[in-house]
């Protein structure tokens, strides 16, 4: 079922990418990963996550100046 969804919650995106939930939320707050909010729920398109991983391979995701925004 996870592979069929177009959007993922932060928990699902964490499982999908291997990036921790807290780090994903930080990347969203920095504007590095585009997302949408529905109430308190944050949704991220799976294709955005794929592109983010591709563009940032080898970058330090804890340094906001090294991270390429998607």
N, C-alpha and C positions, 0 to 999 in steps of 0.2 A: 504494500500500500504506500509506503514512503516514497518509492520511486515513481508513483503515478501522480503525486501532488505537484501542482505548479508552484505553490507557495509553501514555505515551511515556517513554523514558529521558531523562536530562538532555541528552544530545547531540541527540536528536530534538526535545525541547521547545525547545531553543535555536534550532534550525533553524525550527521551527514559529512561534515568537513573535518571533524576532529579538533576544531577550535573550541575552547571552553566558552561556556555561556557568558561569563563575566567579560571575557575578551571580546566576544561578538557584540555585546551591548556597548562596550567602549568604542569599538570600531564604528558602530552605528552613530553613537553620540558625536564622534569626531567627523562624521559625514563621509566616511570612507566606504561604507556599504549602504546602498540605498535600500530603504524599507518603507513599509506603510504601517500605520497604526489603526487598529479598530478597537476603540476603547483602550484597555490596558494591554491588549495583545499586539505584539509586533510580528509582522509577516515579511518574509524575505523571499523573493523569487529565486528558484533553484538555479536558473541560468545566470543570475547575478552572482551567486556564490561560486559557480563554476568559473566565471570570468575573473572574479576576484582572486581565486586561488591561482589561476593561470598567470595573471599579471604580477602577482606578489611572490611568486616562487623565489626563494632565496632571500627575501626581505625580512627584516626584524619587525614583526607585527606589533611589538610593544613600543616602537618608536614611530609616532604619528607622522614624522617627516619623511620616513622611508616608505610608508604605505601608499600605494597608488589607489586612488578612489575609483569606484565603479558605480 
